[in-house]
């Protein structure tokens, strides 16, 4: 048997993939013989480079993690949970609007007492349509990226992009309030673009089979839906999240081979831990205020 699992990927027009796992062969000689013969056929008969042939080492990691998107669905469930809590908040002597006001981002009169809003606002959504748009894109991009860039980087992309998006909201937004996980979603989009730019010719099938124009079309449709259906959409959060996700992944993978992208340094692990702790603390403090059931100086949203 082959000691180290390797994966042979044959791509067609950059969109299709044929996967041959070395573990399916009796010996490494058979695997590399097939690879050699396929390369000869491709080189001889294909001149327009519409077919590409790549071998990925340690492919067992790709195969085992392909269907494992734990963090993606954890974020989806947390968003749904807080959306649901908002509609039963009368149990804690709060109306739905009071619950939203306690958790959303607040630009005016920001003081230290509002620190938790940096984190709670990511998981608060104004209505069901707002929630569904964000969760659809989160699920789609999360399924593509989580198993490729590893969980530590995936966590950093979403949380860091959400924080940067919040500060873009504070600095550039024309609106007084903001909410939603769109900063993190656009951070994933930025990370997706960074992956396509840095590893375009060597990506595993899950990313190669999703053309970049198709992803761009989905985000254009989201912009149109938000513009015509939702009110007061804050695009500064989108921009901040996108830039954070793109720059972080593009710079953190500098000089890294695709096979090593799952290896993170100590600094990145600390960053993921600090961001995770900050979000847990912010959400816990927000829920403390919800259970306390007191809202001061609430504006009229009607």
C-alpha positions as CSV (number, residue, x, y, z in Angstrom):
1,X,0.0,0.0,0.0
2,X,1.0,3.6,-0.5
3,X,2.4,5.0,2.8
4,X,1.2,8.6,2.3
5,X,-2.2,9.1,0.8
6,X,-2.0,11.3,-2.4
7,X,-4.8,12.5,-4.6
8,X,-4.7,12.9,-8.3
9,X,-7.1,15.6,-9.6
10,X,-7.9,15.9,-13.3
11,X,-9.6,19.2,-13.9
12,X,-11.5,20.1,-17.1
13,X,-11.9,23.8,-18.0
14,X,-11.1,24.6,-14.4
15,X,-14.6,23.6,-13.4
16,X,-14.7,19.8,-13.3
17,X,-12.7,17.3,-11.3
18,X,-11.9,13.6,-11.5
19,X,-10.4,12.3,-8.2
20,X,-8.2,9.3,-8.0
21,X,-7.0,8.4,-4.4
22,X,-3.7,6.6,-4.2
23,X,-5.1,4.4,-1.4
24,X,-7.2,2.7,-4.1
25,X,-4.1,1.4,-5.8
26,X,-2.2,-1.7,-4.8
27,X,1.2,0.0,-4.9
28,X,2.6,3.5,-5.4
29,X,4.2,2.2,-8.6
30,X,0.8,1.7,-10.1
31,X,-0.4,5.1,-9.0
32,X,2.6,7.0,-10.5
33,X,2.5,4.9,-13.6
34,X,-1.1,6.0,-14.2
35,X,-0.2,9.6,-13.5
36,X,2.7,9.4,-16.0
37,X,0.5,7.9,-18.7
38,X,-2.2,10.4,-18.2
39,X,0.3,13.2,-18.4
40,X,1.6,11.9,-21.7
41,X,-1.9,11.7,-23.1
42,X,-2.8,15.2,-21.9
43,X,0.5,16.7,-23.2
44,X,0.1,15.0,-26.6
45,X,-3.6,15.6,-27.3
46,X,-4.6,18.7,-25.3
47,X,-3.0,22.0,-26.5
48,X,-5.3,24.6,-25.0
49,X,-4.6,23.7,-21.4
50,X,-8.3,23.1,-20.8
51,X,-7.3,19.9,-18.8
52,X,-5.0,20.1,-15.8
53,X,-3.4,17.4,-13.8
54,X,-2.3,17.8,-10.2
55,X,-1.2,15.6,-7.3
56,X,-1.9,16.6,-3.7
57,X,0.1,15.0,-0.9
58,X,-1.6,14.2,2.4
59,X,-4.9,14.1,0.6
60,X,-6.5,12.2,3.4
61,X,-6.9,15.5,5.2
62,X,-8.8,16.9,2.2
63,X,-11.0,13.9,1.9
64,X,-11.8,13.5,5.6
65,X,-12.5,17.2,6.2
66,X,-14.5,17.7,3.0
67,X,-17.9,17.1,4.7
68,X,-16.8,18.5,8.1
69,X,-18.0,22.1,8.4
70,X,-18.5,22.3,12.2
71,X,-17.7,26.0,12.6
72,X,-19.8,27.0,9.6
73,X,-22.9,25.4,11.0
74,X,-22.1,26.5,14.6
75,X,-22.2,30.1,13.4
76,X,-25.4,29.4,11.5
77,X,-27.1,28.0,14.6
78,X,-25.9,30.8,16.9
79,X,-27.4,33.4,14.5
80,X,-30.7,31.4,14.4
81,X,-30.6,31.1,18.2
82,X,-30.2,34.8,18.9
83,X,-32.9,35.6,16.2
84,X,-35.3,33.2,18.1
85,X,-34.4,34.7,21.5
86,X,-35.4,38.1,20.2
87,X,-38.9,36.9,19.6
88,X,-39.4,35.4,23.0
89,X,-37.6,38.3,24.8
90,X,-40.9,39.4,26.4
91,X,-40.2,36.6,28.9
92,X,-37.4,38.8,30.1
93,X,-39.7,41.9,30.2
94,X,-38.2,43.2,26.9
95,X,-40.0,43.9,23.7
96,X,-38.5,42.7,20.4
97,X,-37.3,46.2,19.6
98,X,-35.7,46.6,23.0
99,X,-33.9,43.3,22.5
100,X,-32.6,44.5,19.1
101,X,-31.5,47.9,20.6
102,X,-29.5,46.2,23.3
103,X,-27.6,44.1,20.8
104,X,-27.1,46.1,17.6
105,X,-24.2,48.2,16.8
106,X,-24.5,51.8,17.9
107,X,-22.6,54.6,16.4
108,X,-23.8,57.7,18.3
109,X,-22.7,58.3,21.8
110,X,-20.5,55.2,21.9
111,X,-18.9,54.8,25.3
112,X,-17.1,52.1,27.2
113,X,-20.4,50.7,28.4
114,X,-21.3,49.7,24.9
115,X,-18.1,47.6,24.3
116,X,-20.1,44.4,24.0
117,X,-22.0,45.7,20.9
118,X,-18.8,45.1,18.8
119,X,-19.5,41.4,19.3
120,X,-23.2,41.0,19.9
121,X,-24.2,43.0,16.8
122,X,-22.8,40.3,14.5
123,X,-25.4,37.8,15.7
124,X,-28.4,40.2,15.7
125,X,-30.6,40.4,12.5
126,X,-33.3,42.9,11.9
127,X,-35.8,40.5,10.2
128,X,-36.1,37.0,8.7
129,X,-35.1,38.2,5.2
130,X,-31.9,39.8,6.6
131,X,-31.1,36.6,8.5
132,X,-31.7,34.2,5.5
133,X,-29.5,36.2,3.1
134,X,-26.6,36.1,5.5
135,X,-27.0,32.5,6.4
136,X,-27.3,31.4,2.8
137,X,-24.0,33.0,1.9
138,X,-22.4,31.9,5.2
139,X,-23.3,28.3,4.6
140,X,-22.2,28.3,0.9
141,X,-18.8,29.9,1.5
142,X,-18.3,28.1,4.8
143,X,-18.8,24.7,3.1
144,X,-16.2,25.7,0.5
145,X,-13.5,27.2,2.7
146,X,-13.6,25.6,6.2
147,X,-12.0,22.3,5.3
148,X,-9.4,24.0,3.0
149,X,-8.0,26.9,5.1
150,X,-8.4,25.0,8.5
151,X,-10.6,25.8,11.4
152,X,-8.1,28.3,13.1
153,X,-7.9,30.4,10.0
154,X,-11.6,30.1,9.3
155,X,-12.4,31.3,12.8
156,X,-10.0,34.2,12.5
157,X,-11.5,35.2,9.1
158,X,-15.1,35.4,10.3
159,X,-14.4,37.0,13.7
160,X,-11.7,39.4,12.6
161,X,-13.7,40.5,9.5
162,X,-16.8,41.1,11.8
163,X,-14.7,43.3,14.1
164,X,-13.1,45.2,11.3
165,X,-16.5,45.6,9.6
166,X,-17.8,47.1,12.9
167,X,-15.1,49.7,13.0
168,X,-15.7,50.6,9.4
169,X,-19.3,51.1,10.4
170,X,-18.2,53.4,13.2
171,X,-15.9,55.4,10.9
172,X,-17.6,55.5,7.5
173,X,-21.3,54.6,8.0
174,X,-24.1,57.2,7.5
175,X,-26.4,55.1,9.7
176,X,-26.7,55.3,13.5
177,X,-27.3,51.5,14.0
178,X,-26.0,48.3,12.4
179,X,-26.4,44.6,12.8
180,X,-25.8,41.3,11.2
181,X,-23.0,38.9,10.4
182,X,-22.4,40.3,6.9
183,X,-19.0,41.6,7.9
184,X,-17.9,38.0,8.6
185,X,-19.7,36.7,5.4
186,X,-17.9,39.2,3.2
187,X,-14.6,38.3,5.0
188,X,-15.2,34.8,3.8
189,X,-15.7,36.2,0.3
190,X,-12.5,38.1,0.6
191,X,-10.7,34.9,1.8
192,X,-12.2,33.0,-1.2
193,X,-10.8,35.6,-3.6
194,X,-7.4,35.5,-1.9
195,X,-7.3,31.7,-2.3
196,X,-8.2,31.9,-6.0
197,X,-5.5,34.5,-6.6
198,X,-2.8,32.7,-4.7
199,X,-3.5,29.1,-5.5
200,X,-5.6,29.3,-8.7
201,X,-3.8,26.5,-10.5
202,X,-3.5,24.2,-7.6
203,X,-6.8,24.4,-5.7
204,X,-8.6,21.2,-4.6
205,X,-11.8,20.4,-6.5
206,X,-14.2,22.0,-4.0
207,X,-12.9,25.4,-4.9
208,X,-11.9,24.8,-8.5
209,X,-15.4,23.6,-9.4
210,X,-17.0,26.9,-8.3
211,X,-16.0,29.5,-10.8
212,X,-15.3,33.0,-9.4
213,X,-17.9,34.7,-11.7
214,X,-20.6,32.5,-10.2
215,X,-19.7,33.6,-6.7
216,X,-19.5,37.3,-7.8
217,X,-23.0,36.9,-9.3
218,X,-24.4,35.7,-6.0
219,X,-23.0,38.7,-4.2
220,X,-24.3,41.1,-6.9
221,X,-27.7,39.5,-6.4
222,X,-27.4,40.0,-2.7
223,X,-26.6,43.7,-3.1
224,X,-29.7,44.1,-5.4
225,X,-32.0,42.2,-3.0
226,X,-30.7,44.3,0.0
227,X,-31.1,47.5,-2.0
228,X,-34.6,46.9,-3.1
229,X,-36.0,44.8,-0.2
230,X,-34.1,45.9,3.0
231,X,-33.8,49.4,4.3
232,X,-30.7,51.2,5.6
233,X,-28.2,48.6,4.3
234,X,-24.7,49.5,5.5
235,X,-22.1,48.7,2.8
236,X,-19.2,50.0,4.9
237,X,-19.5,46.8,7.0
238,X,-19.3,44.7,3.8
239,X,-16.2,46.6,2.6
240,X,-14.4,46.4,5.9
241,X,-15.2,42.7,6.2
242,X,-14.0,41.9,2.7
243,X,-10.7,43.7,3.1
244,X,-10.0,42.1,6.4
245,X,-10.7,38.6,5.1
246,X,-8.8,39.1,1.9
247,X,-5.7,40.7,3.5
248,X,-5.5,38.3,6.4
249,X,-5.6,35.1,4.3
250,X,-3.5,36.5,1.5
251,X,-0.7,37.6,3.8
252,X,-0.9,34.7,6.2
253,X,-0.4,32.2,3.4
254,X,2.6,34.0,1.9
255,X,5.3,31.4,0.9
256,X,3.0,28.5,2.0
257,X,2.4,25.6,-0.3
258,X,-1.3,24.5,-0.6
259,X,-0.5,21.3,1.2
260,X,0.7,23.3,4.3
261,X,-2.1,25.8,4.5
262,X,-3.6,24.0,7.4
263,X,-0.5,24.6,9.5
264,X,-0.9,27.8,11.6
265,X,1.7,29.5,13.8
266,X,1.4,30.3,17.5
267,X,0.5,33.9,16.8
268,X,-2.5,32.9,14.7
269,X,-3.6,30.4,17.4
270,X,-3.4,33.1,20.0
271,X,-5.3,35.5,17.8
272,X,-8.1,32.9,17.3
273,X,-8.2,32.3,21.0
274,X,-8.4,36.1,21.9
275,X,-11.1,36.7,19.3
276,X,-13.1,33.7,20.5
277,X,-12.9,34.7,24.1
278,X,-13.8,38.3,23.3
279,X,-16.9,37.2,21.4
280,X,-18.0,34.8,24.2
281,X,-17.5,37.6,26.8
282,X,-19.4,40.1,24.7
283,X,-22.3,37.7,24.1
284,X,-22.4,36.7,27.7
285,X,-22.6,40.4,28.8
286,X,-25.3,41.1,26.3
287,X,-27.4,38.2,27.6
288,X,-26.9,39.5,31.2
289,X,-28.4,42.8,30.1
290,X,-31.3,40.9,28.4
291,X,-32.0,38.9,31.6
292,X,-31.7,42.2,33.6
293,X,-34.5,43.5,31.4
294,X,-33.6,47.2,31.6
295,X,-33.2,49.5,28.6
296,X,-32.2,53.1,29.0
297,X,-32.5,55.9,26.4
298,X,-34.0,53.8,23.7
299,X,-34.8,55.7,20.5
300,X,-38.1,55.4,18.6
301,X,-37.6,53.0,15.7
302,X,-41.1,53.5,14.4
